[in-house]
Amino acid sequence: MMSLITQLNMQDHDGIYERLIAAHHGLNETQSAAFNARLILILMNHIGDAQVLEDAFELAGRAGQAAAESATPRPISTGV
């Protein structure tokens, strides 16, 4: 059984990210979402390990929740 790798594990990660952005060039929002869905399904199939995928879902959910919470405006304390 594999475990989810959470440390940087890509060579040329900047180049890979640039390739991902380039793949979306010229796509509208719907096409971009469909591309992402296809890519995710291809990579899920490649991983193939249900527990690794469950761990990835959990991590992505927590990361998304943390990002949403940090973007939520907080009241400024006036000290009054």
N, CA, C and O atoms as a GROMACS GRO file, in nm:
protein
  320
    1MET      N    1   0.084  -0.118   0.000
    1MET     CA    2   0.000   0.000   0.000
    1MET      C    3   0.088   0.124   0.000
    1MET      O    4   0.186   0.132   0.074
    2MET      N    5   0.052   0.220  -0.083
    2MET     CA    6   0.123   0.346  -0.091
    2MET      C    7   0.070   0.440   0.017
    2MET      O    8  -0.036   0.417   0.074
    3SER      N    9   0.145   0.545   0.044
    3SER     CA   10   0.093   0.651   0.129
    3SER      C   11   0.104   0.782   0.051
    3SER      O   12   0.187   0.795  -0.039
    4LEU      N   13   0.021   0.876   0.087
    4LEU     CA   14   0.017   1.005   0.018
    4LEU      C   15   0.147   1.080   0.043
    4LEU      O   16   0.188   1.100   0.158
    5ILE      N   17   0.212   1.122  -0.062
    5ILE     CA   18   0.334   1.200  -0.053
    5ILE      C   19   0.293   1.346  -0.043
    5ILE      O   20   0.227   1.399  -0.132
    6THR      N   21   0.332   1.412   0.064
    6THR     CA   22   0.292   1.551   0.084
    6THR      C   23   0.409   1.648   0.072
    6THR      O   24   0.389   1.769   0.074
    7GLN      N   25   0.531   1.597   0.058
    7GLN     CA   26   0.646   1.683   0.035
    7GLN      C   27   0.661   1.704  -0.116
    7GLN      O   28   0.611   1.624  -0.195
    8LEU      N   29   0.730   1.811  -0.154
    8LEU     CA   30   0.755   1.837  -0.295
    8LEU      C   31   0.821   1.715  -0.357
    8LEU      O   32   0.924   1.668  -0.309
    9ASN      N   33   0.761   1.664  -0.463
    9ASN     CA   34   0.806   1.538  -0.523
    9ASN      C   35   0.814   1.549  -0.675
    9ASN      O   36   0.812   1.448  -0.745
   10MET      N   37   0.824   1.671  -0.727
   10MET     CA   38   0.829   1.691  -0.872
   10MET      C   39   0.960   1.757  -0.910
   10MET      O   40   1.007   1.849  -0.843
   11GLN      N   41   1.017   1.709  -1.017
   11GLN     CA   42   1.128   1.781  -1.076
   11GLN      C   43   1.068   1.891  -1.162
   11GLN      O   44   0.963   1.871  -1.223
   12ASP      N   45   1.131   2.005  -1.168
   12ASP     CA   46   1.085   2.119  -1.248
   12ASP      C   47   0.940   2.153  -1.218
   12ASP      O   48   0.858   2.168  -1.309
   13HIS      N   49   0.907   2.167  -1.089
   13HIS     CA   50   0.769   2.197  -1.050
   13HIS      C   51   0.720   2.328  -1.110
   13HIS      O   52   0.602   2.339  -1.143
   14ASP      N   53   0.807   2.426  -1.126
   14ASP     CA   54   0.765   2.552  -1.188
   14ASP      C   55   0.728   2.529  -1.335
   14ASP      O   56   0.630   2.584  -1.384
   15GLY      N   57   0.806   2.449  -1.403
   15GLY     CA   58   0.777   2.417  -1.544
   15GLY      C   59   0.648   2.340  -1.559
   15GLY      O   60   0.572   2.362  -1.653
   16ILE      N   61   0.622   2.248  -1.466
   16ILE     CA   62   0.498   2.171  -1.470
   16ILE      C   63   0.379   2.263  -1.446
   16ILE      O   64   0.276   2.251  -1.513
   17TYR      N   65   0.392   2.356  -1.351
   17TYR     CA   66   0.284   2.452  -1.324
   17TYR      C   67   0.260   2.540  -1.446
   17TYR      O   68   0.145   2.565  -1.482
   18GLU      N   69   0.367   2.587  -1.511
   18GLU     CA   70   0.353   2.667  -1.633
   18GLU      C   71   0.281   2.587  -1.741
   18GLU      O   72   0.199   2.642  -1.815
   19ARG      N   73   0.311   2.458  -1.752
   19ARG     CA   74   0.245   2.372  -1.851
   19ARG      C   75   0.096   2.360  -1.820
   19ARG      O   76   0.013   2.360  -1.912
   20LEU      N   77   0.062   2.349  -1.693
   20LEU     CA   78  -0.079   2.342  -1.653
   20LEU      C   79  -0.151   2.471  -1.692
   20LEU      O   80  -0.261   2.466  -1.748
   21ILE      N   81  -0.091   2.584  -1.663
   21ILE     CA   82  -0.152   2.713  -1.698
   21ILE      C   83  -0.165   2.724  -1.850
   21ILE      O   84  -0.269   2.768  -1.899
   22ALA      N   85  -0.063   2.684  -1.923
   22ALA     CA   86  -0.067   2.691  -2.070
   22ALA      C   87  -0.176   2.602  -2.127
   22ALA      O   88  -0.237   2.635  -2.230
   23ALA      N   89  -0.202   2.490  -2.062
   23ALA     CA   90  -0.307   2.398  -2.110
   23ALA      C   91  -0.444   2.462  -2.103
   23ALA      O   92  -0.536   2.421  -2.175
   24HIS      N   93  -0.461   2.563  -2.017
   24HIS     CA   94  -0.589   2.632  -2.003
   24HIS      C   95  -0.601   2.752  -2.096
   24HIS      O   96  -0.707   2.813  -2.107
   25HIS      N   97  -0.492   2.787  -2.163
   25HIS     CA   98  -0.493   2.904  -2.251
   25HIS      C   99  -0.599   2.888  -2.360
   25HIS      O  100  -0.603   2.786  -2.429
   26GLY      N  101  -0.682   2.988  -2.374
   26GLY     CA  102  -0.786   2.988  -2.477
   26GLY      C  103  -0.913   2.914  -2.438
   26GLY      O  104  -1.008   2.911  -2.516
   27LEU      N  105  -0.917   2.855  -2.319
   27LEU     CA  106  -1.037   2.784  -2.275
   27LEU      C  107  -1.128   2.879  -2.198
   27LEU      O  108  -1.080   2.965  -2.124
   28ASN      N  109  -1.257   2.863  -2.216
   28ASN     CA  110  -1.350   2.940  -2.133
   28ASN      C  111  -1.362   2.868  -1.998
   28ASN      O  112  -1.302   2.763  -1.978
   29GLU      N  113  -1.441   2.924  -1.908
   29GLU     CA  114  -1.451   2.868  -1.773
   29GLU      C  115  -1.503   2.724  -1.773
   29GLU      O  116  -1.453   2.639  -1.700
   30THR      N  117  -1.602   2.697  -1.856
   30THR     CA  118  -1.660   2.562  -1.865
   30THR      C  119  -1.559   2.464  -1.921
   30THR      O  120  -1.544   2.353  -1.869
   31GLN      N  121  -1.490   2.502  -2.026
   31GLN     CA  122  -1.389   2.415  -2.087
   31GLN      C  123  -1.273   2.390  -1.989
   31GLN      O  124  -1.219   2.280  -1.982
   32SER      N  125  -1.236   2.495  -1.916
   32SER     CA  126  -1.128   2.482  -1.819
   32SER      C  127  -1.166   2.385  -1.707
   32SER      O  128  -1.084   2.302  -1.667
   33ALA      N  129  -1.288   2.395  -1.657
   33ALA     CA  130  -1.335   2.303  -1.553
   33ALA      C  131  -1.340   2.160  -1.606
   33ALA      O  132  -1.304   2.067  -1.534
   34ALA      N  133  -1.383   2.143  -1.730
   34ALA     CA  134  -1.388   2.009  -1.789
   34ALA      C  135  -1.247   1.952  -1.807
   34ALA      O  136  -1.224   1.834  -1.783
   35PHE      N  137  -1.154   2.036  -1.850
   35PHE     CA  138  -1.015   1.993  -1.862
   35PHE      C  139  -0.962   1.946  -1.727
   35PHE      O  140  -0.900   1.840  -1.717
   36ASN      N  141  -0.986   2.027  -1.622
   36ASN     CA  142  -0.941   1.989  -1.488
   36ASN      C  143  -1.001   1.857  -1.444
   36ASN      O  144  -0.932   1.773  -1.386
   37ALA      N  145  -1.129   1.837  -1.470
   37ALA     CA  146  -1.196   1.712  -1.432
   37ALA      C  147  -1.133   1.593  -1.504
   37ALA      O  148  -1.108   1.489  -1.443
   38ARG      N  149  -1.106   1.608  -1.635
   38ARG     CA  150  -1.043   1.498  -1.710
   38ARG      C  151  -0.904   1.469  -1.656
   38ARG      O  152  -0.866   1.353  -1.639
   39LEU      N  153  -0.827   1.574  -1.630
   39LEU     CA  154  -0.692   1.556  -1.579
   39LEU      C  155  -0.694   1.486  -1.443
   39LEU      O  156  -0.615   1.395  -1.418
   40ILE      N  157  -0.784   1.528  -1.356
   40ILE     CA  158  -0.796   1.466  -1.224
   40ILE      C  159  -0.830   1.318  -1.237
   40ILE      O  160  -0.770   1.235  -1.169
   41LEU      N  161  -0.925   1.285  -1.322
   41LEU     CA  162  -0.964   1.144  -1.339
   41LEU      C  163  -0.848   1.060  -1.395
   41LEU      O  164  -0.828   0.947  -1.353
   42ILE      N  165  -0.773   1.117  -1.489
   42ILE     CA  166  -0.657   1.046  -1.545
   42ILE      C  167  -0.554   1.020  -1.435
   42ILE      O  168  -0.502   0.909  -1.425
   43LEU      N  169  -0.526   1.122  -1.354
   43LEU     CA  170  -0.427   1.106  -1.247
   43LEU      C  171  -0.477   1.012  -1.137
   43LEU      O  172  -0.399   0.936  -1.080
   44MET      N  173  -0.607   1.018  -1.106
   44MET     CA  174  -0.664   0.924  -1.008
   44MET      C  175  -0.648   0.781  -1.056
   44MET      O  176  -0.613   0.692  -0.978
   45ASN      N  177  -0.672   0.758  -1.183
   45ASN     CA  178  -0.656   0.624  -1.239
   45ASN      C  179  -0.510   0.580  -1.230
   45ASN      O  180  -0.481   0.464  -1.200
   46HIS      N  181  -0.420   0.673  -1.256
   46HIS     CA  182  -0.278   0.642  -1.249
   46HIS      C  183  -0.237   0.605  -1.107
   46HIS      O  184  -0.161   0.510  -1.086
   47ILE      N  185  -0.286   0.678  -1.010
   47ILE     CA  186  -0.255   0.649  -0.869
   47ILE      C  187  -0.313   0.514  -0.831
   47ILE      O  188  -0.243   0.427  -0.779
   48GLY      N  189  -0.442   0.497  -0.856
   48GLY     CA  190  -0.506   0.368  -0.840
   48GLY      C  191  -0.530   0.318  -0.698
   48GLY      O  192  -0.604   0.221  -0.680
   49ASP      N  193  -0.470   0.378  -0.599
   49ASP     CA  194  -0.482   0.332  -0.461
   49ASP      C  195  -0.590   0.412  -0.391
   49ASP      O  196  -0.576   0.533  -0.372
   50ALA      N  197  -0.699   0.345  -0.352
   50ALA     CA  198  -0.815   0.413  -0.294
   50ALA      C  199  -0.780   0.490  -0.167
   50ALA      O  200  -0.832   0.599  -0.145
   51GLN      N  201  -0.692   0.434  -0.082
   51GLN     CA  202  -0.658   0.503   0.042
   51GLN      C  203  -0.577   0.630   0.016
   51GLN      O  204  -0.597   0.731   0.082
   52VAL      N  205  -0.487   0.624  -0.080
   52VAL     CA  206  -0.410   0.744  -0.117
   52VAL      C  207  -0.505   0.852  -0.168
   52VAL      O  208  -0.489   0.969  -0.134
   53LEU      N  209  -0.602   0.812  -0.248
   53LEU     CA  210  -0.699   0.909  -0.300
   53LEU      C  211  -0.784   0.966  -0.186
   53LEU      O  212  -0.812   1.086  -0.184
   54GLU      N  213  -0.827   0.882  -0.092
   54GLU     CA  214  -0.903   0.930   0.024
   54GLU      C  215  -0.822   1.031   0.104
   54GLU      O  216  -0.874   1.134   0.146
   55ASP      N  217  -0.694   1.001   0.124
   55ASP     CA  218  -0.605   1.093   0.196
   55ASP      C  219  -0.592   1.226   0.120
   55ASP      O  220  -0.590   1.332   0.181
   56ALA      N  221  -0.584   1.217  -0.012
   56ALA     CA  222  -0.574   1.339  -0.094
   56ALA      C  223  -0.702   1.420  -0.087
   56ALA      O  224  -0.697   1.543  -0.079
   57PHE      N  225  -0.818   1.354  -0.089
   57PHE     CA  226  -0.946   1.425  -0.076
   57PHE      C  227  -0.951   1.499   0.057
   57PHE      O  228  -0.992   1.616   0.063
   58GLU      N  229  -0.910   1.431   0.164
   58GLU     CA  230  -0.911   1.490   0.298
   58GLU      C  231  -0.818   1.611   0.303
   58GLU      O  232  -0.856   1.717   0.354
   59LEU      N  233  -0.698   1.597   0.251
   59LEU     CA  234  -0.601   1.706   0.253
   59LEU      C  235  -0.651   1.824   0.171
   59LEU      O  236  -0.639   1.939   0.214
   60ALA      N  237  -0.706   1.798   0.055
   60ALA     CA  238  -0.758   1.906  -0.031
   60ALA      C  239  -0.874   1.977   0.037
   60ALA      O  240  -0.887   2.100   0.027
   61GLY      N  241  -0.959   1.902   0.106
   61GLY     CA  242  -1.071   1.963   0.177
   61GLY      C  243  -1.025   2.052   0.290
   61GLY      O  244  -1.077   2.162   0.308
   62ARG      N  245  -0.928   2.003   0.367
   62ARG     CA  246  -0.875   2.084   0.477
   62ARG      C  247  -0.805   2.208   0.425
   62ARG      O  248  -0.820   2.316   0.482
   63ALA      N  249  -0.729   2.194   0.318
   63ALA     CA  250  -0.657   2.309   0.262
   63ALA      C  251  -0.756   2.412   0.207
   63ALA      O  252  -0.736   2.533   0.224
   64GLY      N  253  -0.862   2.365   0.142
   64GLY     CA  254  -0.964   2.456   0.091
   64GLY      C  255  -1.038   2.527   0.202
   64GLY      O  256  -1.071   2.645   0.191
   65GLN      N  257  -1.065   2.455   0.311
   65GLN     CA  258  -1.134   2.514   0.425
   65GLN      C  259  -1.046   2.619   0.491
   65GLN      O  260  -1.094   2.726   0.528
   66ALA      N  261  -0.918   2.590   0.506
   66ALA     CA  262  -0.825   2.685   0.567
   66ALA      C  263  -0.813   2.810   0.480
   66ALA      O  264  -0.807   2.921   0.533
   67ALA      N  265  -0.810   2.792   0.348
   67ALA     CA  266  -0.801   2.907   0.258
   67ALA      C  267  -0.926   2.993   0.267
   67ALA      O  268  -0.917   3.116   0.268
   68ALA      N  269  -1.043   2.929   0.275
   68ALA     CA  270  -1.169   3.003   0.285
   68ALA      C  271  -1.177   3.079   0.416
   68ALA      O  272  -1.224   3.193   0.420
   69GLU      N  273  -1.131   3.016   0.523
   69GLU     CA  274  -1.136   3.081   0.655
   69GLU      C  275  -1.041   3.200   0.660
   69GLU      O  276  -1.073   3.301   0.722
   70SER      N  277  -0.925   3.189   0.596
   70SER     CA  278  -0.830   3.300   0.600
   70SER      C  279  -0.877   3.415   0.511
   70SER      O  280  -0.834   3.528   0.530
   71ALA      N  281  -0.966   3.386   0.414
   71ALA     CA  282  -1.018   3.491   0.326
   71ALA      C  283  -1.141   3.558   0.386
   71ALA      O  284  -1.185   3.661   0.334
   72THR      N  285  -1.197   3.503   0.492
   72THR     CA  286  -1.316   3.561   0.555
   72THR      C  287  -1.276   3.685   0.633
   72THR      O  288  -1.190   3.679   0.721
   73PRO      N  289  -1.339   3.797   0.601
   73PRO     CA  290  -1.305   3.920   0.676
   73PRO      C  291  -1.335   3.902   0.824
   73PRO      O  292  -1.438   3.846   0.861
   74ARG      N  293  -1.246   3.950   0.908
   74ARG     CA  294  -1.262   3.943   1.053
   74ARG      C  295  -1.282   4.085   1.105
   74ARG      O  296  -1.223   4.179   1.052
   75PRO      N  297  -1.366   4.101   1.207
   75PRO     CA  298  -1.384   4.234   1.264
   75PRO      C  299  -1.252   4.285   1.322
   75PRO      O  300  -1.174   4.209   1.380
   76ILE      N  301  -1.230   4.411   1.304
   76ILE     CA  302  -1.111   4.474   1.359
   76ILE      C  303  -1.141   4.517   1.502
   76ILE      O  304  -1.240   4.586   1.528
   77SER      N  305  -1.055   4.477   1.592
   77SER     CA  306  -1.075   4.516   1.732
   77SER      C  307  -1.034   4.661   1.748
   77SER      O  308  -0.925   4.703   1.708
   78THR      N  309  -1.124   4.737   1.806
   78THR     CA  310  -1.095   4.878   1.830
   78THR      C  311  -1.042   4.903   1.970
   78THR      O  312  -1.002   5.014   2.004
   79GLY      N  313  -1.042   4.797   2.051
   79GLY     CA  314  -0.992   4.810   2.185
   79GLY      C  315  -1.090   4.881   2.279
   79GLY      O  316  -1.055   4.912   2.393
   80VAL      N  317  -1.210   4.905   2.230
   80VAL     CA  318  -1.310   4.975   2.313
   80VAL      C  319  -1.393   4.874   2.389
   80VAL      O  320  -1.482   4.912   2.464
   0.00000   0.00000   0.00000
